[in-house]
Amino acid sequence: MRKSFARSTAFGAAVVALLLSITSSLPSLADERQSSAQVAMAVPLTGVVHSEQQIGNKNFVISKTLVHASPEKVFDIVTDYPDAVRYFSNLTSCEVLSEKNGVKNVHFGAKAAGLMKLDYVLAIDESKPGRIEWTRVKGSFKANEGYWDFTPVDGGRSTLVTYAKYVDPGFFAPRMFVNKALRDTAENIFRDLKHTAEPPQVAENSFAKKVIK
């Protein structure tokens, strides 16, 4: 799986490493999907759009960006667990432990701002087209769930990538700090993803202005 690095307080760093557990969440989260037409209007080519969504009693941070690569390529990178450590800088290890009925149990080791080490297992469901969902099995933190969603844009030449995450650190922490850490982490994950998925000249010139139709 893939994940990335982050900052903010010791707690923020921990959540960040936790976030490195790239992949998914609950069926009810499917409502968050957008059409490619909406994407062009909502997500700037130069950055990330964040929002929050209350699902049950859980406050998810929803982050979106455009990646100039096909949904298939982006999906393959996110699910290339053997190479995850090469792609996502905050991961120290990644291993598929088992697979049953289309769900993989994947173990992640991560570092949080170089100060602490995290260790957790996620149940990752890749059975839905263009979507990856995950929940925590064991390890760091009390809850860790979310999803990736990959919507084709510009005739499939680009992808609207949605990364949604809910984390319960297992100890008291103001939700505003937790959500800030999640937003910061999503941006770092997207940076790693774009660096891997996009042609070098595109990744280096991410501020190029263009209208997606």
BAFI-3210 file (N, C-alpha, C; in Angstrom, 3 decimals, decimal comma, padded with zeros to 6 digits):
// residues 213
n [1|2|3|4|5|6|7|8|9|10|11|12|13|14|15|16|17|18|19|20|21|22|23|24|25|26|27|28|29|30|31|32|33|34|35|36|37|38|39|40|41|42|43|44|45|46|47|48|49|50|51|52|53|54|55|56|57|58|59|60|61|62|63|64|65|66|67|68|69|70|71|72|73|74|75|76|77|78|79|80|81|82|83|84|85|86|87|88|89|90|91|92|93|94|95|96|97|98|99|100|101|102|103|104|105|106|107|108|109|110|111|112|113|114|115|116|117|118|119|120|121|122|123|124|125|126|127|128|129|130|131|132|133|134|135|136|137|138|139|140|141|142|143|144|145|146|147|148|149|150|151|152|153|154|155|156|157|158|159|160|161|162|163|164|165|166|167|168|169|170|171|172|173|174|175|176|177|178|179|180|181|182|183|184|185|186|187|188|189|190|191|192|193|194|195|196|197|198|199|200|201|202|203|204|205|206|207|208|209|210|211|212|213]
n.u [000,821|000,218|001,647|002,383|004,369|004,438|003,683|003,391|002,996|003,738|001,640|000,322|002,205|002,115|-000,446|-000,127|001,745|000,138|-001,715|-000,409|-001,268|-002,572|-005,693|-009,085|-012,748|-016,106|-019,175|-021,163|-019,778|-019,595|-021,169|-019,698|-018,531|-017,788|-018,763|-016,828|-017,199|-017,927|-015,581|-013,679|-014,566|-014,289|-011,748|-008,607|-005,873|-003,513|-003,382|-004,806|-008,040|-009,850|-012,329|-014,842|-016,733|-019,469|-020,119|-022,257|-021,163|-018,684|-016,052|-014,956|-012,127|-012,019|-010,102|-009,022|-007,432|-005,990|-004,451|-002,138|-002,401|-003,583|-006,554|-006,148|-003,364|-002,808|-004,246|-002,827|-000,365|-001,020|-001,826|000,391|001,902|004,427|006,291|005,723|007,219|009,163|007,690|006,208|007,226|007,135|006,764|008,140|008,001|006,071|003,729|001,853|-000,191|-002,238|-004,988|-008,413|-011,524|-011,360|-010,340|-007,496|-005,210|-002,965|000,208|001,740|004,650|005,684|007,192|006,975|007,554|010,152|010,314|008,823|007,777|005,398|003,050|000,887|-002,036|-004,075|-007,288|-007,874|-009,926|-010,208|-012,157|-014,118|-014,718|-012,377|-011,984|-010,837|-011,038|-010,644|-010,180|-009,165|-007,353|-005,598|-003,140|-001,421|-003,273|-006,792|-008,832|-008,852|-009,755|-010,991|-010,995|-009,898|-010,643|-010,966|-011,519|-012,070|-010,831|-010,821|-011,100|-010,000|-007,316|-006,378|-006,808|-009,185|-008,370|-009,527|-009,083|-010,019|-010,318|-010,569|-009,579|-009,070|-007,151|-007,030|-006,599|-007,211|-007,542|-007,883|-010,334|-009,920|-007,155|-006,529|-007,793|-006,415|-003,893|-004,554|-005,243|-002,793|-001,235|-002,527|-001,887|000,855|000,911|-000,350|001,570|003,726|002,449|001,857|004,420|005,332|003,444|003,060|004,388|007,804|008,187|005,681|005,113|007,015|006,116|003,702|002,101|001,109|-001,291|-004,420|-007,418|-009,668|-011,747]
n.v [-001,162|002,439|005,261|008,352|011,133|013,490|016,263|018,403|018,475|015,805|014,129|014,723|013,798|011,111|010,434|010,932|008,985|006,897|007,419|006,668|004,243|003,525|003,297|002,610|002,265|002,479|001,141|003,122|005,369|005,700|007,627|009,865|010,136|011,795|013,237|013,435|015,880|017,550|017,474|018,951|021,472|021,693|020,991|022,382|022,393|022,821|022,037|020,831|019,948|020,138|018,720|018,111|015,355|014,128|010,942|008,816|008,700|009,578|011,651|012,279|013,235|014,497|014,451|015,788|015,606|016,317|013,982|013,579|011,113|007,892|006,364|003,621|003,371|004,859|003,401|000,969|001,739|002,475|000,030|-001,552|-003,153|-004,473|-002,603|-000,346|001,029|002,261|004,147|005,717|007,869|007,768|005,207|002,278|-000,408|-002,903|-005,374|-008,016|-010,006|-011,908|-013,118|-013,108|-013,781|-011,550|-009,570|-008,118|-008,588|-006,367|-005,606|-002,780|-000,856|002,172|005,441|008,250|011,411|010,828|010,412|008,471|005,046|003,276|000,600|-001,465|-003,292|-003,501|-004,212|-004,551|-003,765|-004,343|-004,796|-003,271|-001,493|000,991|001,849|001,698|000,329|000,476|-000,886|-000,895|-003,627|-004,414|-003,033|000,156|002,883|003,396|003,410|003,294|004,069|004,311|005,449|005,162|006,753|006,673|008,649|008,899|011,515|013,958|012,251|009,942|010,357|011,673|011,666|012,090|011,999|010,788|010,852|009,605|009,775|008,533|008,777|007,525|008,257|006,944|008,184|011,227|013,947|017,072|017,352|019,160|019,305|016,715|016,529|018,463|017,294|015,098|016,364|017,573|015,299|013,973|015,705|015,326|012,608|012,727|014,218|012,404|010,418|011,743|012,291|009,748|008,769|010,604|011,894|013,005|015,743|016,782|016,386|018,065|020,489|021,246|023,403|024,189|025,737|024,758|023,776|021,320|019,354]
n.w [000,000|-000,182|001,319|002,979|004,112|006,884|009,097|011,955|015,415|017,795|017,882|015,502|013,726|014,247|013,437|010,811|009,909|010,311|008,433|006,224|005,613|003,055|001,600|001,999|003,059|004,326|002,831|002,691|002,152|-000,507|-001,622|-001,888|-004,339|-007,469|-010,621|-013,695|-014,852|-012,754|-011,389|-012,878|-012,341|-009,621|-008,584|-008,480|-010,814|-009,623|-006,978|-003,906|-002,786|000,173|002,328|004,857|006,071|007,776|008,815|010,138|013,377|012,816|011,728|008,697|006,771|003,596|000,782|-002,325|-005,525|-008,774|-010,861|-013,407|-015,007|-016,041|-014,584|-014,250|-014,087|-011,778|-009,870|-009,986|-008,911|-006,288|-005,272|-005,402|-003,372|-002,759|-003,674|-002,272|-000,330|-001,821|-003,201|-001,357|001,036|003,864|004,678|006,089|005,826|004,076|003,604|002,233|004,082|003,981|001,944|001,286|-000,088|-001,756|-000,134|001,224|003,853|005,025|006,210|007,649|008,233|009,636|009,814|011,936|011,407|012,004|014,694|015,969|015,718|013,855|013,643|011,972|010,829|008,008|006,622|003,349|000,708|-002,624|-004,461|-005,731|-008,734|-009,625|-007,034|-003,649|-000,463|003,096|006,428|009,873|011,240|013,291|015,578|015,606|016,897|017,541|015,637|012,089|009,096|005,719|002,279|-001,173|-004,219|-007,724|-010,339|-013,778|-015,868|-018,487|-020,740|-019,685|-019,558|-017,380|-013,774|-011,240|-008,029|-005,037|-001,599|001,362|004,899|008,190|011,522|014,762|017,353|019,785|022,129|023,945|021,774|020,302|017,777|015,696|015,481|014,813|012,297|010,870|010,759|009,174|006,770|006,061|005,764|003,651|001,554|001,344|000,685|-001,808|-003,155|-003,299|-004,798|-007,237|-008,095|-008,677|-010,546|-012,652|-015,797|-015,803|-016,644|-016,297|-013,585|-012,475|-013,272|-011,978|-011,707|-014,068|-016,154|-017,200|-018,815|-017,961|-019,901]
ca.u [000,000|001,067|001,337|003,363|004,924|003,690|004,282|002,488|003,074|004,007|000,380|000,086|003,135|001,635|-001,608|000,408|002,259|-001,043|-002,339|000,336|-001,972|-003,436|-006,848|-010,460|-013,720|-017,429|-020,002|-021,920|-018,916|-019,642|-021,885|-018,758|-018,017|-018,192|-018,606|-015,641|-017,567|-017,843|-014,175|-013,012|-015,014|-014,044|-010,375|-007,602|-004,767|-002,309|-003,362|-005,671|-009,255|-010,218|-013,632|-015,139|-018,047|-019,887|-020,752|-022,555|-020,533|-017,277|-015,762|-013,962|-011,516|-012,053|-009,107|-009,067|-006,482|-005,902|-003,180|-002,074|-002,143|-004,852|-006,993|-005,532|-001,981|-002,838|-004,691|-001,736|000,663|-001,530|-001,964|001,665|002,422|005,854|007,107|005,152|008,254|009,836|006,801|005,701|008,447|007,034|006,658|009,387|007,763|004,712|003,679|000,541|-000,160|-003,210|-006,051|-009,583|-012,740|-011,063|-009,841|-006,118|-004,681|-001,644|000,942|002,529|005,502|005,825|007,853|006,249|008,473|011,417|010,294|008,188|007,514|004,041|002,927|-000,537|-002,539|-005,338|-008,030|-008,014|-010,863|-009,991|-013,118|-014,980|-013,999|-011,954|-012,127|-010,163|-011,564|-009,909|-010,458|-008,090|-007,431|-004,909|-001,962|-001,466|-004,518|-008,042|-009,581|-008,154|-010,542|-011,135|-011,054|-009,399|-011,561|-010,252|-012,503|-011,398|-011,028|-010,161|-011,079|-009,196|-005,889|-006,076|-007,629|-009,527|-008,068|-010,124|-008,514|-010,846|-009,693|-011,002|-008,644|-009,246|-005,829|-007,108|-006,407|-007,855|-006,870|-008,911|-010,610|-009,350|-005,758|-006,531|-008,153|-005,313|-002,866|-005,033|-005,128|-001,374|-000,760|-003,077|-001,122|002,139|000,636|-000,598|002,849|004,434|001,717|002,048|005,817|005,473|002,514|003,073|005,653|008,657|007,982|004,392|005,239|007,827|005,405|002,341|001,332|000,669|-002,713|-005,089|-008,806|-010,079|-013,076]
ca.v [000,000|003,566|006,308|009,362|011,713|014,629|017,039|018,804|017,824|014,373|013,460|014,857|012,914|009,747|010,260|010,918|007,668|006,055|007,709|005,987|003,028|003,912|002,549|002,695|002,455|001,875|001,261|004,374|006,450|005,762|008,831|010,965|010,129|012,910|013,037|014,118|017,260|018,265|017,505|020,057|022,712|021,731|020,729|023,099|021,552|023,151|021,702|019,860|020,465|019,369|018,959|017,161|014,719|013,346|009,678|008,266|009,556|009,707|012,834|011,961|014,285|014,106|015,233|015,491|016,269|015,760|013,357|013,481|009,722|007,180|005,713|002,293|003,521|005,309|002,249|000,001|002,247|002,425|-001,363|-002,251|-003,204|-004,786|-001,423|000,810|001,770|003,103|005,211|006,566|008,076|007,543|003,780|001,545|-001,781|-003,161|-006,796|-008,660|-011,161|-012,910|-012,627|-013,967|-013,173|-010,251|-008,619|-008,400|-008,067|-005,832|-005,056|-001,589|-000,214|003,566|006,342|009,505|012,539|010,323|010,376|007,268|004,007|002,748|-000,761|-001,758|-004,155|-003,037|-005,079|-003,711|-004,325|-003,772|-005,468|-002,316|-000,805|002,355|002,193|000,865|000,641|-000,227|-000,726|-001,365|-004,964|-004,319|-002,183|001,538|003,631|002,690|003,285|003,773|003,610|005,303|004,922|005,841|006,694|007,121|009,023|009,340|012,892|014,254|011,044|008,893|010,698|012,131|011,026|012,780|011,074|011,125|010,118|009,909|009,132|008,771|008,205|007,718|007,917|006,121|009,041|012,508|014,936|017,897|016,918|020,106|018,946|015,450|016,775|019,183|016,296|014,302|017,178|017,698|013,998|013,726|016,478|014,650|011,375|013,124|014,620|011,168|009,733|012,466|012,122|008,402|008,472|011,555|012,069|013,942|017,142|017,194|016,437|019,214|021,711|020,985|024,636|024,511|026,049|024,045|023,521|019,952|019,321]
ca.w [000,000|-000,161|002,197|002,841|005,301|007,356|010,148|013,024|016,710|017,854|017,568|014,069|013,040|014,404|012,562|009,464|009,577|010,284|007,149|005,185|005,285|001,956|001,084|002,143|004,102|004,396|001,638|002,678|001,688|-001,963|-002,023|-002,047|-005,701|-008,308|-012,064|-014,198|-015,130|-011,484|-011,016|-013,542|-011,724|-008,183|-008,160|-009,272|-011,252|-008,880|-005,569|-003,252|-002,166|001,356|002,949|005,918|005,933|008,931|008,453|011,448|014,388|012,419|010,937|007,678|005,963|002,186|000,043|-003,762|-006,398|-010,122|-011,223|-014,862|-015,381|-016,138|-013,353|-014,147|-013,629|-010,390|-009,081|-009,918|-007,999|-004,915|-004,838|-005,595|-002,011|-002,656|-003,960|-001,570|000,389|-002,812|-003,660|-000,282|001,822|005,305|004,944|006,295|005,370|003,594|003,251|002,210|004,981|003,559|001,062|001,337|-000,627|-002,354|000,864|001,627|005,108|004,691|007,354|007,355|009,210|009,220|010,751|012,082|011,580|012,519|016,156|016,484|014,737|013,913|013,134|011,919|009,756|007,441|005,707|002,166|-000,275|-003,950|-005,332|-006,440|-009,823|-009,383|-005,624|-002,660|000,861|004,141|007,857|010,728|011,824|014,575|015,567|016,072|016,911|017,831|014,376|010,895|007,959|004,666|000,910|-002,369|-005,350|-008,917|-011,347|-015,008|-016,312|-019,763|-021,559|-019,058|-019,549|-016,029|-012,745|-010,003|-006,936|-003,747|-000,472|002,532|006,044|009,571|012,480|016,198|017,876|020,987|023,299|023,673|020,941|019,660|016,400|014,734|015,293|014,072|010,906|010,217|010,466|008,049|005,553|005,729|005,314|002,318|000,584|001,159|-000,054|-003,194|-003,737|-003,645|-005,861|-008,495|-008,486|-009,239|-011,635|-013,768|-016,520|-015,065|-016,981|-015,750|-012,134|-012,107|-013,633|-011,521|-011,681|-015,420|-016,183|-018,282|-018,510|-018,242|-020,503]
c.u [000,855|000,648|002,427|003,766|004,101|004,390|003,280|002,828|003,353|002,766|000,107|000,966|002,648|000,467|-001,151|000,900|001,117|-001,704|-001,638|-000,329|-002,995|-004,472|-008,072|-011,520|-015,062|-018,233|-020,735|-021,093|-018,965|-020,347|-020,950|-018,229|-018,569|-018,042|-017,379|-015,947|-017,460|-016,396|-013,487|-013,356|-014,494|-012,582|-009,382|-006,462|-003,549|-002,309|-004,380|-006,879|-009,624|-011,639|-013,799|-016,543|-018,329|-020,628|-020,987|-021,992|-019,062|-017,093|-014,621|-013,418|-011,426|-011,103|-009,112|-007,969|-006,557|-004,507|-003,195|-001,569|-003,485|-005,249|-006,344|-004,104|-001,942|-003,229|-003,551|-000,640|000,215|-001,597|-000,697|002,396|003,910|006,764|006,642|006,213|009,025|008,996|006,447|006,746|008,322|006,878|008,039|009,241|006,306|004,669|002,242|000,628|-001,080|-004,222|-007,199|-010,802|-012,505|-010,550|-008,438|-005,840|-003,232|-001,023|001,797|003,413|005,720|006,583|007,087|007,244|009,800|011,445|009,714|007,917|006,107|003,980|001,449|-000,874|-003,894|-005,958|-008,407|-008,847|-010,674|-011,036|-013,994|-014,187|-013,643|-012,000|-011,366|-010,687|-010,785|-010,443|-009,293|-008,383|-006,791|-003,732|-002,246|-002,841|-005,764|-008,872|-008,774|-008,934|-010,715|-011,218|-010,267|-010,482|-010,860|-011,253|-011,788|-011,800|-010,310|-009,995|-010,226|-007,718|-005,436|-007,061|-007,917|-009,322|-008,697|-009,521|-009,283|-010,322|-010,380|-010,027|-009,104|-007,928|-005,855|-006,807|-007,002|-006,958|-007,960|-009,092|-009,994|-007,883|-005,634|-006,789|-007,083|-004,195|-003,273|-004,922|-003,673|-000,827|-001,257|-002,278|000,234|001,981|000,421|000,704|003,650|003,775|001,944|003,473|006,032|004,659|002,679|004,406|006,486|008,370|006,666|004,481|006,009|007,103|003,945|001,490|000,892|-000,835|-003,340|-006,524|-009,142|-011,503|-013,629]
c.v [001,210|004,596|007,300|009,951|012,886|015,342|017,298|018,077|016,336|013,618|013,506|013,915|011,488|009,496|010,148|009,544|006,704|006,202|006,999|004,698|003,333|002,860|002,719|002,716|001,798|002,059|002,587|005,539|006,605|007,016|009,985|011,073|011,301|012,535|013,799|015,566|018,097|018,457|018,718|021,379|022,825|021,640|021,475|022,167|021,725|022,673|020,680|020,585|019,545|019,717|017,943|016,620|013,874|012,107|008,909|009,215|009,793|010,888|012,528|013,233|013,762|015,023|014,801|016,242|015,643|015,188|013,147|012,098|009,008|006,584|004,349|002,384|003,933|004,157|001,250|000,452|002,093|000,994|-002,196|-002,318|-003,559|-003,576|-000,180|001,662|002,679|004,313|006,214|006,670|007,805|006,065|003,159|000,082|-001,918|-004,598|-007,311|-009,931|-012,274|-012,276|-013,620|-013,186|-011,752|-009,204|-009,044|-007,813|-007,660|-005,206|-003,876|-001,230|001,209|004,348|007,654|010,600|012,110|010,154|009,090|006,296|003,473|001,411|-001,119|-002,652|-003,623|-004,140|-004,215|-004,428|-003,603|-004,275|-004,522|-001,596|000,636|002,783|001,194|001,290|-000,124|000,064|-001,321|-002,788|-004,954|-003,373|-000,770|002,167|002,767|002,461|003,910|003,241|004,719|004,660|005,786|005,714|007,319|007,374|009,507|010,758|013,057|012,996|009,943|009,183|011,209|011,490|012,004|011,751|011,619|010,225|010,536|009,128|009,535|008,062|008,530|007,301|007,053|006,884|010,396|013,401|015,751|017,503|017,864|019,791|017,643|015,715|017,565|018,227|015,444|015,080|017,294|016,395|013,679|014,477|015,842|013,343|011,692|013,533|013,399|010,469|010,407|012,290|010,775|008,220|009,362|011,560|013,135|015,407|017,675|017,347|017,673|020,521|021,583|022,241|025,058|024,722|025,444|023,781|022,094|019,996|017,917]
c.w [000,000|000,800|002,161|004,148|005,758|008,462|011,246|014,307|016,664|017,480|016,070|013,293|013,104|013,478|011,127|009,074|009,451|008,918|006,020|004,808|004,218|001,644|001,936|003,181|003,931|003,124|001,564|002,189|000,179|-002,450|-002,309|-003,472|-006,497|-009,769|-012,528|-014,522|-013,865|-011,068|-011,587|-012,883|-010,298|-007,781|-009,043|-009,641|-010,358|-007,440|-005,138|-002,677|-001,006|001,790|004,069|005,738|007,170|008,466|009,746|012,494|014,076|011,476|009,963|007,038|004,536|001,422|-001,416|-004,487|-007,780|-010,340|-012,725|-015,281|-015,367|-014,793|-013,147|-013,599|-012,159|-009,462|-008,902|-008,950|-006,549|-004,387|-005,059|-004,251|-001,921|-002,874|-003,199|-000,885|-000,562|-003,182|-002,563|000,832|003,315|005,667|005,127|005,877|004,927|003,082|003,284|003,047|004,525|002,621|001,083|000,854|-001,127|-001,388|001,301|003,004|004,861|005,932|006,892|008,543|008,725|010,271|010,757|012,407|012,200|014,020|016,720|015,350|014,942|013,202|013,138|010,729|009,324|006,595|004,517|001,105|-001,607|-004,953|-006,138|-007,523|-009,447|-007,938|-004,745|-001,295|001,923|005,534|008,640|011,209|013,211|014,436|016,039|015,890|017,068|016,576|013,258|009,706|006,934|003,305|-000,063|-003,427|-006,546|-010,047|-012,606|-015,397|-017,651|-020,605|-020,998|-019,045|-018,178|-015,056|-011,620|-008,897|-005,656|-002,680|000,770|003,725|007,342|010,496|013,895|016,832|019,140|022,256|022,954|022,829|020,278|018,206|015,381|014,461|014,495|012,596|010,170|009,843|009,266|006,738|005,106|005,165|003,913|001,264|000,320|000,391|-001,530|-003,883|-004,164|-004,823|-007,206|-009,003|-009,163|-010,510|-012,858|-014,499|-015,813|-015,361|-016,434|-014,247|-011,687|-012,384|-013,242|-011,476|-013,077|-015,431|-017,417|-017,859|-018,901|-018,787|-020,482]
res [m|r|k|s|f|a|r|s|t|a|f|g|a|a|v|v|a|l|l|l|s|i|t|s|s|l|p|s|l|a|d|e|r|q|s|s|a|q|v|a|m|a|v|p|l|t|g|v|v|h|s|e|q|q|i|g|n|k|n|f|v|i|s|k|t|l|v|h|a|s|p|e|k|v|f|d|i|v|t|d|y|p|d|a|v|r|y|f|s|n|l|t|s|c|e|v|l|s|e|k|n|g|v|k|n|v|h|f|g|a|k|a|a|g|l|m|k|l|d|y|v|l|a|i|d|e|s|k|p|g|r|i|e|w|t|r|v|k|g|s|f|k|a|n|e|g|y|w|d|f|t|p|v|d|g|g|r|s|t|l|v|t|y|a|k|y|v|d|p|g|f|f|a|p|r|m|f|v|n|k|a|l|r|d|t|a|e|n|i|f|r|d|l|k|h|t|a|e|p|p|q|v|a|e|n|s|f|a|k|k|v|i|k]
***
